[in-house]
Amino acid sequence: MKEIIEKINELGEAFRKDALAQAENENKAAGVRVRRVSLEM
């Protein structure tokens, strides 16, 4: 269970970082990464 929570935290951090990059800089590649991470979650 601890491993699952750690994985979710890692994915959440990646999601937040890439979502901000897309929103602030209109980085389209970050949008692709956000979608990929959201599917993994």
ABEGO torsion letter per residue (X at the ends): XAAAAAAAAAAAAAAAAAAAAAAAAGBAAAAAAAAAAAAAX
